[in-house]
Amino acid sequence: MIEILNTALLARAKDTGALVAEILQTLKGRVTVGTSLLDIDRWTKAMITEAGAQSCYVDYAPSFGRGPFGHYICTAVNDAVLHGLPREYALADGDLLTLDLAVSKRGIAADSAISFVVGSARPPESVAMIEATERALAAGIAAAGPGARIGDISHAIGTVLGQAGYEINLEFGGHGIGSTMHQDPHVANTGRPGRGYTLRPGLLLALEPWVMADTAKLVTDADGWTLRSATGCRTAHSEHTIAITEDGAEILTLPKSA
């Protein structure tokens, strides 16, 4: 299903996107060495509830997971990259943490992810990998606009990631979003320009470049959800929800301070 939102629904999408951005930035500011992943999940639940919103994850049970997910945020550490199931783990200095959050408010969802290094350590390879996903995300957003095609976005993302030296996995990528979290069209993290669905004003997309340091192969953790790099290498993931407008692409999950 591909949804095209009207003006009223786009206003709701902006509200939801602002909430997702606020929660992620609050969490980033609160997380420190020793923070438990389950604490992050509890904080997220409290903020979603206080905002009168709903989690897109708690009851989520897709074919690729051992559902329902049962938690409010994805917390992926180091070699984990996607669908990180919160667990009793205390973050250490230098851990690479990805927080991925999808929330629905007044019937419209928004989805965003950030990766950052915990504590004062700054491992150069981890920082470079995070920055590469952020640059790829910016390139994908710049390629989006009315009349552009999904392949244009995929090509822009893939070009940046490839130039940075990363292999690209095609099993998971970006997606349409609206009244539900995951919709068509699929947005692969590499592709050919000029191909695929033509973007129209009112379309929402969640773009999410992610990479693993030295592989493109994923393995599923024993928890049935968390996807890890097959080699145990570190990973990074950046994501924004955007709205296609008459003038281009508007980022709905951009933090106020950005």
Backbone as CSV, one residue per row, in Angstrom:
resi,resn,N_x,N_y,N_z,CA_x,CA_y,CA_z,C_x,C_y,C_z
1,MET,0.842,-1.199,0.000,0.000,0.000,0.000,0.879,1.252,0.000
2,ILE,0.553,2.189,-0.878,1.218,3.482,-0.903,0.179,4.552,-0.586
3,GLU,0.408,5.301,0.480,-0.516,6.356,0.905,-0.011,7.727,0.459
4,ILE,-0.935,8.557,0.047,-0.652,9.966,-0.219,-1.477,10.775,0.773
5,LEU,-0.813,11.518,1.638,-1.498,12.228,2.716,-1.995,13.594,2.253
6,ASN,-3.172,13.966,2.754,-3.694,15.304,2.485,-3.091,16.298,3.479
7,THR,-3.467,17.563,3.352,-2.871,18.623,4.166,-3.072,18.387,5.653
8,ALA,-4.264,17.954,6.051,-4.546,17.719,7.470,-3.694,16.591,8.026
9,LEU,-3.543,15.521,7.265,-2.748,14.394,7.728,-1.259,14.720,7.737
10,LEU,-0.823,15.560,6.803,0.580,15.988,6.810,0.892,16.801,8.069
11,ALA,-0.071,17.588,8.529,0.117,18.344,9.771,0.290,17.387,10.947
12,ARG,-0.471,16.311,10.956,-0.316,15.306,12.009,1.051,14.636,11.917
13,ALA,1.493,14.369,10.675,2.791,13.732,10.475,3.917,14.604,11.029
14,LYS,3.814,15.907,10.831,4.826,16.818,11.357,4.861,16.770,12.876
15,ASP,3.684,16.678,13.490,3.581,16.600,14.941,4.230,15.316,15.449
16,THR,3.934,14.200,14.793,4.522,12.926,15.196,6.031,12.937,14.994
17,GLY,6.473,13.462,13.863,7.902,13.528,13.593,8.646,14.346,14.626
18,ALA,8.056,15.464,15.045,8.685,16.305,16.065,8.800,15.550,17.391
19,LEU,7.790,14.749,17.716,7.823,13.956,18.949,8.941,12.919,18.896
20,VAL,9.045,12.211,17.780,10.100,11.204,17.641,11.482,11.848,17.784
21,ALA,11.682,12.978,17.131,12.970,13.677,17.218,13.267,14.098,18.649
22,GLU,12.258,14.611,19.340,12.444,15.068,20.723,12.811,13.904,21.637
23,ILE,12.126,12.778,21.492,12.418,11.625,22.344,13.845,11.131,22.103
24,LEU,14.247,11.009,20.836,15.589,10.519,20.543,16.659,11.450,21.091
25,GLN,16.477,12.744,20.967,17.482,13.677,21.481,17.514,13.679,22.997
26,THR,16.357,13.513,23.628,16.315,13.405,25.095,17.068,12.168,25.553
27,LEU,16.845,11.062,24.871,17.533,9.823,25.219,19.046,9.956,25.024
28,LYS,19.450,10.539,23.904,20.884,10.714,23.644,21.542,11.532,24.747
29,GLY,20.844,12.545,25.232,21.388,13.378,26.293,21.405,12.686,27.648
30,ARG,20.551,11.689,27.818,20.430,11.004,29.105,21.325,9.773,29.205
31,VAL,21.610,9.159,28.067,22.414,7.929,28.057,23.861,8.244,28.448
32,THR,24.415,7.420,29.325,25.798,7.566,29.739,26.385,6.193,30.016
33,VAL,27.659,6.158,30.331,28.291,4.886,30.689,27.555,4.293,31.885
34,GLY,27.166,3.033,31.781,26.439,2.364,32.847,24.945,2.318,32.649
35,THR,24.416,3.103,31.705,22.980,3.070,31.412,22.601,1.686,30.878
36,SER,21.501,1.145,31.378,20.999,-0.145,30.885,20.094,0.070,29.682
37,LEU,20.134,-0.850,28.755,19.235,-0.781,27.601,17.780,-0.849,28.052
38,LEU,17.507,-1.547,29.126,16.133,-1.615,29.637,15.703,-0.288,30.255
39,ASP,16.650,0.471,30.812,16.330,1.818,31.284,15.903,2.695,30.110
40,ILE,16.634,2.601,28.987,16.283,3.374,27.791,14.867,3.021,27.340
41,ASP,14.537,1.760,27.367,13.199,1.316,26.972,12.138,1.894,27.907
42,ARG,12.413,1.883,29.206,11.447,2.425,30.175,11.272,3.924,29.994
43,TRP,12.375,4.646,29.763,12.272,6.084,29.537,11.434,6.376,28.290
44,THR,11.658,5.586,27.255,10.929,5.779,26.003,9.433,5.561,26.226
45,LYS,9.080,4.499,26.909,7.669,4.221,27.197,7.023,5.392,27.919
46,ALA,7.718,5.938,28.910,7.157,7.051,29.689,6.921,8.275,28.817
47,MET,7.869,8.586,27.917,7.716,9.775,27.065,6.616,9.583,26.030
48,ILE,6.503,8.395,25.470,5.432,8.125,24.505,4.077,8.250,25.180
49,THR,3.954,7.667,26.376,2.686,7.698,27.104,2.314,9.118,27.484
50,GLU,3.293,9.877,27.971,3.042,11.262,28.385,2.563,12.115,27.213
51,ALA,3.029,11.810,26.013,2.652,12.577,24.819,1.309,12.147,24.244
52,GLY,0.692,11.122,24.823,-0.571,10.629,24.293,-0.414,9.922,22.964
53,ALA,0.767,9.336,22.740,1.067,8.639,21.492,1.097,7.129,21.736
54,GLN,1.368,6.386,20.670,1.399,4.931,20.763,2.691,4.409,20.143
55,SER,3.206,3.335,20.732,4.384,2.673,20.183,4.016,1.894,18.929
56,CYS,4.887,1.934,17.932,4.697,1.103,16.739,5.335,-0.272,16.916
57,TYR,6.047,-0.478,18.030,6.850,-1.676,18.201,6.259,-2.737,19.127
58,VAL,5.580,-2.328,20.187,5.211,-3.264,21.250,4.490,-4.496,20.709
59,ASP,3.504,-4.288,19.862,2.721,-5.410,19.332,3.158,-5.835,17.936
60,TYR,4.270,-5.304,17.469,4.718,-5.568,16.103,5.228,-7.002,15.979
61,ALA,4.699,-7.737,15.009,5.065,-9.149,14.847,5.175,-9.514,13.372
62,PRO,6.200,-9.008,12.674,6.380,-9.314,11.251,6.970,-10.708,11.066
63,SER,7.040,-11.132,9.817,7.534,-12.469,9.515,9.005,-12.643,9.842
64,PHE,9.787,-11.519,9.830,11.225,-11.639,10.041,11.622,-11.598,11.515
65,GLY,10.672,-11.428,12.425,10.995,-11.379,13.848,10.259,-12.451,14.622
66,ARG,10.710,-12.699,15.843,10.020,-13.623,16.733,9.107,-12.780,17.607
67,GLY,7.982,-12.405,17.046,7.121,-11.390,17.645,6.159,-11.926,18.663
68,PRO,5.456,-11.002,19.352,5.579,-9.552,19.200,6.874,-9.005,19.817
69,PHE,7.284,-7.810,19.348,8.554,-7.232,19.773,8.563,-6.980,21.282
70,GLY,7.481,-6.416,21.811,7.330,-6.304,23.252,8.055,-5.163,23.925
71,HIS,8.723,-4.281,23.159,9.445,-3.146,23.733,9.127,-1.888,22.932
72,TYR,9.625,-0.743,23.415,9.218,0.550,22.879,10.250,1.201,21.963
73,ILE,11.467,0.665,21.932,12.527,1.236,21.112,13.503,0.124,20.758
74,CYS,14.167,0.257,19.616,15.224,-0.669,19.232,16.555,-0.111,19.725
75,THR,17.303,-0.936,20.456,18.589,-0.528,21.016,19.655,-1.489,20.494
76,ALA,20.446,-1.040,19.528,21.448,-1.889,18.889,22.847,-1.425,19.306
77,VAL,23.658,-2.344,19.823,24.979,-1.998,20.355,26.075,-2.706,19.559
78,ASN,27.038,-1.924,19.088,28.264,-2.425,18.443,27.984,-3.278,17.216
79,ASP,27.994,-4.606,17.313,27.789,-5.447,16.134,26.320,-5.628,15.781
80,ALA,25.423,-5.143,16.639,23.991,-5.164,16.316,23.669,-3.925,15.489
81,VAL,22.812,-4.082,14.479,22.540,-2.936,13.606,21.060,-2.644,13.460
82,LEU,20.208,-3.664,13.442,18.773,-3.451,13.230,17.965,-4.269,14.234
83,HIS,16.813,-3.735,14.611,15.820,-4.440,15.437,16.395,-4.893,16.772
84,GLY,17.285,-4.078,17.333,17.937,-4.456,18.580,16.958,-4.547,19.733
85,LEU,16.749,-5.735,20.257,15.808,-5.963,21.351,16.444,-5.505,22.667
86,PRO,15.815,-4.563,23.378,16.392,-4.122,24.657,16.579,-5.288,25.624
87,ARG,17.707,-5.246,26.355,18.036,-6.312,27.297,18.814,-5.715,28.459
88,GLU,19.097,-6.528,29.441,19.825,-6.046,30.607,21.316,-5.985,30.290
89,TYR,21.702,-4.883,29.676,23.099,-4.654,29.316,23.464,-3.234,29.704
90,ALA,24.550,-3.063,30.470,25.021,-1.745,30.876,26.024,-1.229,29.855
91,LEU,25.750,-0.093,29.277,26.603,0.474,28.239,27.981,0.839,28.781
92,ALA,29.003,0.564,27.978,30.385,0.844,28.354,30.912,2.033,27.561
93,ASP,31.980,2.639,28.070,32.615,3.746,27.372,33.106,3.263,26.005
94,GLY,32.708,3.975,24.947,33.116,3.619,23.598,32.143,2.732,22.853
95,ASP,31.098,2.247,23.515,30.086,1.466,22.801,29.437,2.318,21.717
96,LEU,29.160,1.692,20.568,28.433,2.365,19.499,26.971,1.959,19.625
97,LEU,26.128,2.916,19.936,24.711,2.655,20.200,23.839,3.254,19.113
98,THR,22.915,2.457,18.600,21.886,2.951,17.681,20.532,2.869,18.368
99,LEU,19.813,3.979,18.348,18.451,4.042,18.853,17.516,4.253,17.667
100,ASP,16.575,3.354,17.483,15.628,3.406,16.365,14.227,3.445,16.953
101,LEU,13.472,4.489,16.612,12.177,4.717,17.246,11.103,5.027,16.220
102,ALA,9.978,4.325,16.326,8.795,4.620,15.517,7.600,4.782,16.447
103,VAL,6.880,5.880,16.249,5.750,6.232,17.110,4.584,6.647,16.235
104,SER,3.374,6.376,16.699,2.165,6.845,16.024,1.410,7.793,16.947
105,LYS,0.955,8.903,16.382,0.160,9.867,17.154,-0.963,10.381,16.273
106,ARG,-2.151,10.312,16.780,-3.353,10.702,16.028,-3.413,9.996,14.670
107,GLY,-2.970,8.741,14.678,-3.151,7.899,13.506,-2.073,7.972,12.445
108,ILE,-0.999,8.750,12.686,0.078,8.868,11.704,1.409,8.572,12.378
109,ALA,2.234,7.753,11.725,3.506,7.311,12.297,4.681,8.101,11.743
110,ALA,5.771,8.102,12.509,7.059,8.638,12.068,8.148,7.735,12.630
111,ASP,9.280,7.688,11.945,10.331,6.709,12.231,11.686,7.389,12.058
112,SER,12.590,7.188,13.025,13.907,7.815,12.922,14.912,6.992,13.715
113,ALA,16.176,7.073,13.336,17.242,6.368,14.045,18.490,7.238,14.107
114,ILE,19.203,7.132,15.233,20.472,7.831,15.403,21.498,6.848,15.946
115,SER,22.741,7.018,15.536,23.856,6.245,16.075,24.853,7.211,16.707
116,PHE,25.404,6.826,17.860,26.401,7.661,18.523,27.261,6.793,19.438
117,VAL,28.413,7.336,19.795,29.334,6.627,20.681,29.061,7.062,22.115
118,VAL,28.964,6.106,23.011,28.656,6.369,24.417,29.928,6.758,25.171
119,GLY,29.796,7.735,26.060,30.918,8.124,26.906,31.883,9.067,26.220
120,SER,33.133,9.053,26.667,34.122,10.009,26.161,35.001,9.440,25.056
121,ALA,35.003,8.124,24.892,35.821,7.510,23.841,35.292,7.889,22.463
122,ARG,36.198,7.998,21.503,35.806,8.323,20.139,36.575,7.443,19.155
123,PRO,36.242,6.162,19.067,36.944,5.285,18.126,36.826,5.823,16.701
124,PRO,37.934,6.121,16.030,37.875,6.775,14.716,37.037,6.018,13.692
125,GLU,37.158,4.692,13.648,36.403,3.926,12.656,34.902,3.998,12.920
126,SER,34.518,4.020,14.198,33.098,4.118,14.533,32.540,5.488,14.148
127,VAL,33.298,6.532,14.466,32.860,7.887,14.124,32.731,8.039,12.613
128,ALA,33.694,7.505,11.865,33.656,7.605,10.406,32.460,6.866,9.830
129,MET,32.136,5.728,10.410,31.005,4.953,9.915,29.689,5.677,10.175
130,ILE,29.531,6.242,11.362,28.328,7.013,11.674,28.190,8.185,10.701
131,GLU,29.284,8.898,10.501,29.256,10.067,9.609,28.922,9.664,8.181
132,ALA,29.378,8.491,7.744,29.061,8.028,6.394,27.564,7.789,6.232
133,THR,26.925,7.200,7.246,25.476,6.982,7.142,24.724,8.308,7.165
134,GLU,25.234,9.269,7.921,24.581,10.586,7.961,24.712,11.304,6.623
135,ARG,25.886,11.212,5.993,26.068,11.824,4.673,25.185,11.137,3.633
136,ALA,25.093,9.823,3.726,24.251,9.082,2.781,22.788,9.460,2.954
137,LEU,22.361,9.633,4.189,20.982,10.046,4.452,20.718,11.428,3.861
138,ALA,21.644,12.343,4.057,21.491,13.691,3.498,21.427,13.640,1.977
139,ALA,22.233,12.779,1.362,22.221,12.659,-0.103,20.898,12.089,-0.589
140,GLY,20.372,11.104,0.123,19.083,10.532,-0.254,17.963,11.546,-0.158
141,ILE,17.989,12.344,0.900,16.963,13.377,1.070,17.073,14.420,-0.045
142,ALA,18.295,14.800,-0.386,18.497,15.795,-1.436,17.999,15.300,-2.790
143,ALA,18.001,13.983,-2.985,17.546,13.407,-4.259,16.033,13.241,-4.331
144,ALA,15.352,13.464,-3.219,13.904,13.251,-3.154,13.158,14.541,-3.480
145,GLY,12.111,14.411,-4.250,11.277,15.553,-4.599,10.223,15.116,-5.583
146,PRO,9.224,15.946,-5.829,8.161,15.552,-6.753,8.713,15.279,-8.146
147,GLY,8.346,14.136,-8.710,8.818,13.759,-10.027,10.075,12.908,-10.018
148,ALA,10.805,12.910,-8.899,11.961,12.018,-8.777,11.454,10.589,-8.589
149,ARG,12.345,9.631,-8.718,11.972,8.229,-8.554,12.708,7.615,-7.369
150,ILE,12.157,6.521,-6.877,12.773,5.837,-5.747,14.229,5.488,-6.075
151,GLY,14.485,5.060,-7.305,15.850,4.718,-7.685,16.822,5.871,-7.559
152,ASP,16.337,7.096,-7.725,17.202,8.262,-7.558,17.696,8.365,-6.115
153,ILE,16.790,8.114,-5.166,17.166,8.136,-3.751,18.151,7.010,-3.451
154,SER,17.818,5.808,-3.897,18.670,4.651,-3.639,20.074,4.862,-4.214
155,HIS,20.133,5.394,-5.424,21.426,5.636,-6.070,22.245,6.649,-5.280
156,ALA,21.605,7.701,-4.802,22.316,8.729,-4.045,22.870,8.160,-2.743
157,ILE,22.069,7.376,-2.040,22.523,6.756,-0.794,23.674,5.788,-1.075
158,GLY,23.467,4.920,-2.052,24.466,3.905,-2.353,25.786,4.476,-2.819
159,THR,25.736,5.582,-3.557,26.969,6.215,-4.024,27.821,6.664,-2.852
160,VAL,27.202,7.299,-1.872,27.951,7.767,-0.707,28.518,6.601,0.087
161,LEU,27.701,5.597,0.346,28.165,4.451,1.133,29.274,3.693,0.401
162,GLY,29.111,3.526,-0.918,30.130,2.826,-1.696,31.437,3.581,-1.733
163,GLN,31.372,4.895,-1.898,32.585,5.702,-1.930,33.309,5.674,-0.586
164,ALA,32.539,5.454,0.493,33.148,5.363,1.822,33.734,3.976,2.086
165,GLY,33.521,3.051,1.147,34.141,1.745,1.253,33.313,0.661,1.894
166,TYR,32.001,0.884,2.035,31.153,-0.094,2.711,30.379,-0.957,1.723
167,GLU,30.260,-2.244,2.046,29.365,-3.118,1.317,27.929,-2.793,1.727
168,ILE,26.971,-3.016,0.820,25.582,-2.616,1.075,24.675,-3.839,1.063
169,ASN,23.950,-4.012,2.144,22.985,-5.095,2.272,21.644,-4.635,1.696
170,LEU,20.997,-5.500,0.919,19.728,-5.142,0.272,18.518,-5.820,0.912
171,GLU,18.722,-6.529,2.029,17.592,-7.197,2.677,16.655,-6.206,3.369
172,PHE,17.233,-5.157,3.940,16.440,-4.162,4.667,16.855,-2.774,4.216
173,GLY,15.868,-1.872,4.117,16.139,-0.509,3.697,15.034,0.416,4.145
174,GLY,14.892,1.520,3.434,13.849,2.476,3.759,12.495,2.013,3.252
175,HIS,11.476,2.814,3.567,10.104,2.378,3.283,9.134,3.547,3.338
176,GLY,7.985,3.320,2.727,6.891,4.254,2.914,6.377,4.175,4.340
177,ILE,5.718,5.246,4.782,5.174,5.299,6.134,3.971,6.225,6.119
178,GLY,3.053,6.028,7.041,1.840,6.854,7.094,0.959,6.390,8.219
179,SER,-0.191,5.834,7.898,-1.090,5.340,8.943,-0.541,4.084,9.598
180,THR,0.421,3.434,8.931,1.156,2.314,9.514,2.649,2.560,9.342
181,MET,3.441,1.827,10.116,4.887,2.088,10.137,5.582,1.661,8.854
182,HIS,5.275,0.484,8.351,5.956,-0.044,7.168,4.992,-0.175,6.005
183,GLN,5.262,0.572,4.952,4.428,0.549,3.753,5.325,0.510,2.521
184,ASP,4.718,0.281,1.374,5.402,0.501,0.110,5.498,2.010,-0.122
185,PRO,6.481,2.447,-0.898,7.473,1.664,-1.625,8.696,1.346,-0.775
186,HIS,9.359,0.239,-1.096,10.643,-0.087,-0.482,11.715,0.827,-1.068
187,VAL,12.634,1.273,-0.223,13.722,2.143,-0.676,15.050,1.466,-0.343
188,ALA,15.610,0.766,-1.305,16.888,0.089,-1.094,18.000,1.107,-0.893
189,ASN,19.070,0.685,-0.229,20.185,1.587,0.033,21.218,1.634,-1.084
190,THR,20.884,1.086,-2.222,21.613,1.322,-3.459,20.669,0.980,-4.603
191,GLY,20.908,1.532,-5.765,20.008,1.268,-6.882,20.371,2.102,-8.101
192,ARG,19.540,1.993,-9.118,19.771,2.697,-10.372,18.856,3.910,-10.471
193,PRO,19.394,5.058,-10.833,18.554,6.257,-10.965,17.537,6.097,-12.084
194,GLY,16.446,6.836,-11.958,15.425,6.825,-12.991,14.519,5.608,-12.974
195,ARG,14.629,4.784,-11.945,13.816,3.573,-11.850,12.886,3.664,-10.645
196,GLY,11.790,2.901,-10.695,10.923,2.775,-9.536,9.814,3.806,-9.482
197,TYR,9.108,3.797,-8.391,7.924,4.637,-8.172,8.271,6.127,-8.282
198,THR,7.393,6.885,-8.926,7.574,8.330,-9.049,7.009,9.031,-7.824
199,LEU,7.815,9.869,-7.187,7.424,10.531,-5.944,6.383,11.611,-6.200
200,ARG,5.410,11.674,-5.287,4.319,12.651,-5.386,4.193,13.427,-4.082
201,PRO,3.772,14.687,-4.133,3.530,15.437,-2.894,2.517,14.701,-2.017
202,GLY,2.809,14.648,-0.730,1.943,13.943,0.214,2.468,12.567,0.588
203,LEU,3.507,12.096,-0.108,4.108,10.803,0.209,5.088,10.970,1.370
204,LEU,5.010,10.066,2.331,5.985,10.016,3.412,6.921,8.841,3.179
205,LEU,8.210,9.062,3.405,9.217,8.013,3.286,10.119,8.034,4.511
206,ALA,10.472,6.855,4.993,11.507,6.723,6.014,12.756,6.215,5.311
207,LEU,13.773,7.060,5.227,15.024,6.689,4.569,16.017,6.274,5.646
208,GLU,16.720,5.129,5.442,17.565,4.639,6.519,18.818,3.901,6.042
209,PRO,19.829,4.650,5.629,21.108,4.011,5.317,21.737,3.396,6.570
210,TRP,22.211,2.168,6.430,22.911,1.489,7.519,24.009,0.635,6.913
211,VAL,25.076,0.473,7.661,26.219,-0.285,7.158,26.860,-1.089,8.282
212,MET,27.667,-2.072,7.869,28.513,-2.841,8.767,29.944,-2.670,8.284
213,ALA,30.890,-2.606,9.196,32.243,-2.165,8.862,32.922,-2.991,7.780
214,ASP,32.751,-4.323,7.813,33.517,-5.133,6.868,32.726,-6.269,6.222
215,THR,31.409,-6.166,6.220,30.593,-7.226,5.634,29.238,-6.661,5.212
216,ALA,28.515,-7.416,4.400,27.132,-7.085,4.073,26.188,-8.177,4.576
217,LYS,26.746,-9.137,5.308,25.950,-10.280,5.744,25.459,-10.108,7.176
218,LEU,24.171,-10.404,7.372,23.527,-10.328,8.688,23.331,-11.717,9.276
219,VAL,23.323,-11.773,10.588,22.895,-12.977,11.300,21.872,-12.553,12.349
220,THR,20.940,-13.444,12.657,19.900,-13.150,13.648,20.325,-13.669,15.010
221,ASP,20.201,-12.811,16.008,20.552,-13.164,17.372,19.600,-14.230,17.922
222,ALA,20.024,-14.871,18.994,19.189,-15.895,19.635,17.875,-15.339,20.157
223,ASP,17.792,-14.003,20.340,16.534,-13.422,20.814,15.459,-13.400,19.731
224,GLY,15.826,-13.765,18.496,14.862,-13.830,17.405,14.588,-12.502,16.726
225,TRP,15.198,-11.436,17.194,14.950,-10.098,16.659,16.218,-9.378,16.200
226,THR,17.178,-9.268,17.108,18.351,-8.445,16.856,19.153,-8.979,15.667
227,LEU,19.423,-8.104,14.701,20.250,-8.455,13.548,21.654,-7.921,13.763
228,ARG,22.644,-8.817,13.615,24.037,-8.485,13.873,24.891,-8.704,12.621
229,SER,26.053,-8.078,12.600,26.995,-8.324,11.518,27.528,-9.750,11.636
230,ALA,27.670,-10.425,10.522,28.109,-11.823,10.539,29.535,-11.984,11.043
231,THR,30.340,-10.926,10.922,31.738,-11.010,11.339,31.980,-10.458,12.735
232,GLY,30.950,-9.896,13.359,31.127,-9.277,14.669,31.645,-7.858,14.608
233,CYS,31.724,-7.289,13.413,32.212,-5.919,13.271,31.142,-4.921,13.719
234,ARG,31.567,-3.693,13.925,30.628,-2.644,14.337,29.743,-2.189,13.173
235,THR,28.666,-1.500,13.546,27.651,-1.095,12.578,27.144,0.304,12.908
236,ALA,26.460,0.929,11.959,25.854,2.239,12.198,24.602,2.393,11.338
237,HIS,23.705,3.273,11.763,22.384,3.389,11.146,21.850,4.796,11.396
238,SER,21.434,5.486,10.339,20.825,6.810,10.457,19.520,6.821,9.672
239,GLU,18.506,7.479,10.217,17.182,7.443,9.569,16.398,8.719,9.862
240,HIS,15.685,9.202,8.845,14.717,10.285,8.997,13.441,9.931,8.241
241,THR,12.327,10.440,8.742,11.080,10.425,7.980,10.974,11.755,7.253
242,ILE,10.692,11.687,5.952,10.553,12.893,5.148,9.168,12.924,4.490
243,ALA,8.723,14.117,4.176,7.486,14.304,3.411,7.852,14.913,2.068
244,ILE,7.330,14.343,0.999,7.511,14.934,-0.331,6.527,16.088,-0.465
245,THR,7.046,17.260,-0.799,6.214,18.448,-0.975,6.382,18.969,-2.402
246,GLU,5.636,19.982,-2.729,5.760,20.598,-4.051,7.161,21.164,-4.270
247,ASP,7.848,21.509,-3.166,9.152,22.161,-3.266,10.334,21.226,-3.055
248,GLY,10.078,19.965,-2.718,11.183,19.044,-2.464,10.843,18.073,-1.361
249,ALA,11.771,17.894,-0.438,11.571,16.976,0.685,11.712,17.746,1.990
250,GLU,10.773,17.532,2.893,10.809,18.152,4.215,11.110,17.074,5.246
251,ILE,12.133,17.300,6.066,12.499,16.351,7.115,11.559,16.553,8.303
252,LEU,10.832,15.505,8.663,9.863,15.612,9.755,10.450,15.249,11.108
253,THR,11.579,14.528,11.112,12.169,14.062,12.369,13.487,14.774,12.685
254,LEU,13.623,15.991,12.194,14.838,16.767,12.433,14.762,17.399,13.826
255,PRO,15.771,17.203,14.674,15.761,17.825,16.000,15.713,19.344,15.904
256,LYS,15.113,19.987,16.880,14.984,21.447,16.861,16.343,22.125,16.841
257,SER,17.330,21.501,17.471,18.654,22.119,17.552,19.470,21.939,16.293
258,ALA,18.999,21.076,15.357,19.778,20.788,14.148,19.669,21.920,13.136
